[in-house]
Amino acid sequence: MLDLEQFNLTLIIMTAIAVVVFIALFFVEAGYGKMISKKWGPAINNKVAWFIMECPVFATLLAYWEMSPRQWDTVPLIFFIFFEIHYFQRAFIFPWLLKGKNKMPLSIILMGMVFNTVNGMMQGEWIFFHSPDGMYTTQWLTTPQFIIGTLIFFTGMAINWQSDYIIRHLRKPGDSRHYLPKGGMYNYVTSANYFGEIIEWTGWAILTWSWSGVVFAVWTMANLVPRANSIYKKYAVEFKDEFYDRPLKRVFPFLY
């Protein structure tokens, strides 16, 4: 358990690292999914990889909840449930819905596990230990931050899940061709699933009104915006005959 000074220092360090990651990923593509590369080392089954990578954050926040004297306080409990809904789906449902025989490098998995563990720590420390006494009373549920943030959070989650569904159903059984995604937010951006996740964690930052939530939202953008740029460029080459017939942006509709 970190004291408040150590916790705040961790947030500062994580923000600085996010800035470095954001810049670096415009020059070095993270080698998984559409950008899989042997230069990232040995790889394992994609389903297993996602399961291993996403479990730590679910387990970390669960551990903080179990250790906390605030575990049954209404608002922290709601935060806990919101967060764990996302990561239960991401760790225990999403991986097993994936199709194909893609792989993910062990190096990517390890980096994901480290970040997810630290992120679970940041959120858990704030919600269950470092947030000021009296901040998250039941009155918090009627604040603009909570109401607006919750609406944004679940809107982002819905976009993310719908976009993942579209991607999984691009091909019919036996079809090996590649397709430019259409439908939902894919009518506006080439990385609609990333857009949904960015919206979701921006909502989390608002509904918790916390610096730990802001750092997580910053990290989400630092990781996904450069990757969305890489996917956009890949699609522009792969689907050049239809790509420019549609007003597509990378990750933010009408903007970028």
C-alpha positions as CSV (number, residue, x, y, z in Angstrom):
1,M,0.0,0.0,0.0
2,L,1.4,3.4,-1.0
3,D,1.1,6.5,1.2
4,L,-0.5,9.6,-0.4
5,E,2.8,11.1,-1.4
6,Q,4.0,7.9,-3.1
7,F,0.6,7.6,-4.8
8,N,0.7,11.1,-6.2
9,L,4.3,10.5,-7.4
10,T,3.1,7.3,-9.2
11,L,0.4,9.3,-11.0
12,I,3.0,11.9,-12.2
13,I,5.4,9.2,-13.3
14,M,2.7,7.3,-15.2
15,T,1.6,10.5,-16.9
16,A,5.2,11.2,-18.1
17,I,5.5,7.6,-19.4
18,A,2.2,8.0,-21.2
19,V,3.6,11.0,-23.1
20,V,6.7,9.1,-24.1
21,V,4.5,6.1,-25.2
22,F,2.2,8.4,-27.2
23,I,5.1,9.8,-29.2
24,A,7.0,6.5,-29.6
25,L,4.0,4.6,-31.0
26,F,3.8,7.0,-34.0
27,F,7.2,5.7,-35.0
28,V,7.1,2.1,-33.6
29,E,4.0,0.0,-34.3
30,A,3.0,-2.3,-31.3
31,G,3.3,-5.7,-32.9
32,Y,0.0,-7.4,-32.3
33,G,-3.3,-7.8,-34.1
34,K,-3.1,-6.2,-37.6
35,M,0.4,-5.1,-36.8
36,I,1.8,-8.5,-35.7
37,S,5.5,-8.8,-36.2
38,K,8.1,-11.4,-35.5
39,K,10.5,-8.7,-34.3
40,W,8.5,-8.6,-31.0
41,G,9.6,-12.2,-30.2
42,P,7.7,-15.5,-29.6
43,A,3.9,-15.3,-29.7
44,I,1.1,-17.4,-28.3
45,N,-2.6,-18.0,-29.1
46,N,-4.5,-14.7,-29.2
47,K,-7.4,-15.9,-27.0
48,V,-5.0,-17.1,-24.2
49,A,-3.0,-13.9,-24.6
50,W,-5.9,-11.6,-24.1
51,F,-7.1,-13.6,-21.1
52,I,-3.6,-13.5,-19.4
53,M,-3.1,-9.8,-20.2
54,E,-6.5,-8.6,-18.9
55,C,-6.8,-10.7,-15.8
56,P,-4.3,-8.8,-13.6
57,V,-6.3,-5.5,-13.5
58,F,-9.6,-7.4,-12.6
59,A,-7.8,-9.2,-9.8
60,T,-5.9,-6.2,-8.6
61,L,-9.0,-4.0,-8.1
62,L,-10.7,-7.0,-6.5
63,A,-7.9,-7.3,-4.0
64,Y,-8.1,-3.6,-3.1
65,W,-11.8,-3.9,-2.7
66,E,-11.4,-6.9,-0.4
67,M,-8.8,-5.1,1.8
68,S,-10.7,-1.8,2.1
69,P,-12.8,-0.7,5.0
70,R,-14.9,1.1,2.4
71,Q,-15.8,-2.0,0.4
72,W,-19.5,-1.8,1.2
73,D,-19.8,2.0,1.0
74,T,-22.3,2.7,-1.7
75,V,-20.3,4.9,-4.1
76,P,-17.0,3.0,-4.0
77,L,-18.9,-0.2,-4.5
78,I,-20.6,1.2,-7.6
79,F,-17.3,2.4,-8.9
80,F,-15.9,-1.1,-8.3
81,I,-18.8,-2.7,-10.2
82,F,-18.6,-0.4,-13.2
83,F,-14.8,-1.1,-13.5
84,E,-15.1,-4.8,-13.1
85,I,-18.0,-5.1,-15.6
86,H,-15.6,-3.8,-18.3
87,Y,-12.7,-6.1,-17.2
88,F,-14.9,-9.1,-16.6
89,Q,-16.0,-8.9,-20.2
90,R,-12.5,-8.1,-21.4
91,A,-10.8,-10.9,-19.6
92,F,-13.4,-13.7,-19.4
93,I,-15.7,-13.2,-22.4
94,F,-14.0,-11.1,-25.1
95,P,-11.0,-13.4,-25.6
96,W,-13.1,-16.5,-26.3
97,L,-15.3,-14.7,-28.8
98,L,-12.3,-14.0,-31.0
99,K,-12.1,-15.8,-34.3
100,G,-9.2,-16.9,-36.4
101,K,-5.8,-18.2,-35.4
102,N,-4.0,-14.9,-34.6
103,K,-1.2,-14.8,-32.1
104,M,0.2,-12.1,-29.7
105,P,3.9,-11.7,-28.8
106,L,4.8,-12.6,-25.2
107,S,6.6,-9.2,-24.9
108,I,3.3,-7.4,-25.6
109,I,1.5,-9.5,-23.1
110,L,4.1,-8.8,-20.4
111,M,3.9,-5.0,-21.0
112,G,0.1,-5.2,-20.9
113,M,0.2,-7.1,-17.7
114,V,2.5,-4.6,-16.0
115,F,0.4,-1.7,-17.1
116,N,-2.9,-3.3,-16.1
117,T,-1.5,-4.2,-12.7
118,V,-0.3,-0.6,-12.1
119,N,-3.6,0.8,-13.4
120,G,-5.6,-1.5,-11.1
121,M,-3.4,-0.2,-8.2
122,M,-4.0,3.5,-9.2
123,Q,-7.7,3.1,-9.3
124,G,-8.0,0.9,-6.2
125,E,-5.7,3.1,-4.1
126,W,-7.7,6.2,-4.9
127,I,-11.2,4.7,-4.6
128,F,-10.7,2.6,-1.5
129,F,-8.0,4.4,0.4
130,H,-6.8,7.9,-0.7
131,S,-10.0,9.6,-1.7
132,P,-10.9,12.1,1.0
133,D,-13.4,11.0,3.7
134,G,-16.8,12.3,2.9
135,M,-16.1,12.8,-0.8
136,Y,-17.9,9.7,-2.1
137,T,-21.1,9.8,0.1
138,T,-24.4,8.8,-1.4
139,Q,-24.8,12.5,-2.4
140,W,-22.2,11.9,-5.0
141,L,-24.8,9.9,-7.0
142,T,-26.7,13.1,-7.7
143,T,-23.7,15.2,-8.8
144,P,-23.3,16.3,-12.4
145,Q,-19.9,14.6,-12.5
146,F,-21.4,11.2,-11.6
147,I,-24.5,11.5,-13.8
148,I,-22.7,12.8,-16.9
149,G,-19.7,10.6,-16.4
150,T,-21.8,7.5,-16.0
151,L,-23.7,8.2,-19.2
152,I,-20.4,8.8,-21.1
153,F,-18.9,5.6,-19.6
154,F,-21.7,3.3,-20.6
155,T,-22.0,5.0,-24.0
156,G,-18.4,4.3,-24.6
157,M,-18.7,0.7,-23.4
158,A,-21.7,0.1,-25.8
159,I,-19.7,1.6,-28.8
160,N,-16.7,-0.6,-27.9
161,W,-18.7,-3.8,-27.6
162,Q,-20.7,-3.1,-30.8
163,S,-17.6,-2.3,-32.7
164,D,-15.9,-5.5,-31.5
165,Y,-19.0,-7.4,-32.7
166,I,-18.8,-5.9,-36.1
167,I,-15.2,-6.8,-36.5
168,R,-15.8,-10.4,-35.4
169,H,-18.6,-10.8,-38.0
170,L,-16.9,-9.2,-41.1
171,R,-16.4,-12.7,-42.6
172,K,-18.8,-15.6,-43.0
173,P,-17.5,-19.1,-42.2
174,G,-15.0,-20.2,-44.9
175,D,-14.4,-16.7,-46.2
176,S,-10.7,-15.6,-45.9
177,R,-11.0,-12.2,-47.6
178,H,-10.4,-8.9,-45.7
179,Y,-13.0,-6.2,-45.5
180,L,-13.2,-2.6,-44.5
181,P,-15.5,-2.4,-41.4
182,K,-18.9,-0.8,-41.9
183,G,-21.8,0.0,-39.6
184,G,-22.0,1.7,-36.2
185,M,-19.2,4.1,-35.6
186,Y,-17.2,2.4,-38.4
187,N,-19.2,4.7,-40.7
188,Y,-17.1,7.5,-39.3
189,V,-13.8,6.2,-38.1
190,T,-11.6,3.2,-38.9
191,S,-11.0,2.4,-35.2
192,A,-14.5,2.6,-33.8
193,N,-13.6,0.1,-31.0
194,Y,-10.8,2.4,-29.9
195,F,-13.1,5.4,-30.0
196,G,-15.5,3.6,-27.7
197,E,-12.8,2.7,-25.2
198,I,-11.5,6.3,-25.1
199,I,-15.0,7.6,-24.5
200,E,-15.5,5.0,-21.8
201,W,-12.5,5.8,-19.8
202,T,-13.0,9.5,-20.2
203,G,-16.4,8.9,-18.6
204,W,-14.7,7.0,-15.8
205,A,-12.4,10.0,-15.2
206,I,-15.4,12.3,-14.9
207,L,-17.7,10.0,-12.8
208,T,-14.9,9.4,-10.3
209,W,-13.6,13.0,-10.6
210,S,-10.1,11.7,-9.8
211,W,-6.6,12.2,-11.1
212,S,-6.2,8.5,-11.2
213,G,-9.1,8.3,-13.6
214,V,-7.6,11.1,-15.7
215,V,-4.2,9.3,-15.9
216,F,-6.0,6.2,-17.1
217,A,-7.9,8.2,-19.8
218,V,-4.6,9.8,-20.9
219,W,-2.9,6.3,-21.1
220,T,-5.9,5.0,-23.1
221,M,-5.4,7.8,-25.7
222,A,-1.6,7.5,-25.6
223,N,-1.9,3.8,-26.5
224,L,-4.8,3.8,-28.9
225,V,-4.6,7.1,-30.9
226,P,-1.2,6.2,-32.5
227,R,-2.4,2.7,-33.2
228,A,-5.6,4.0,-34.8
229,N,-3.3,6.1,-37.1
230,S,-1.4,2.9,-38.1
231,I,-4.6,1.1,-38.8
232,Y,-5.9,4.0,-40.9
233,K,-2.8,4.0,-43.0
234,K,-3.0,0.2,-43.4
235,Y,-6.6,0.4,-44.5
236,A,-5.9,3.2,-46.9
237,V,-3.5,0.9,-48.8
238,E,-5.4,-2.3,-48.5
239,F,-8.8,-0.9,-49.4
240,K,-7.8,2.0,-51.7
241,D,-10.6,1.4,-54.2
242,E,-13.3,2.1,-51.6
243,F,-11.4,3.9,-48.8
244,Y,-11.6,7.5,-50.0
245,D,-15.3,7.1,-51.1
246,R,-16.2,7.3,-47.4
247,P,-15.5,10.3,-45.1
248,L,-13.5,8.2,-42.6
249,K,-11.3,9.6,-39.8
250,R,-8.9,7.6,-37.7
251,V,-10.5,7.6,-34.2
252,F,-12.4,10.8,-33.5
253,P,-15.4,11.3,-35.8
254,F,-15.1,14.4,-38.1
255,L,-11.8,15.4,-36.3
256,Y,-9.0,12.9,-36.6
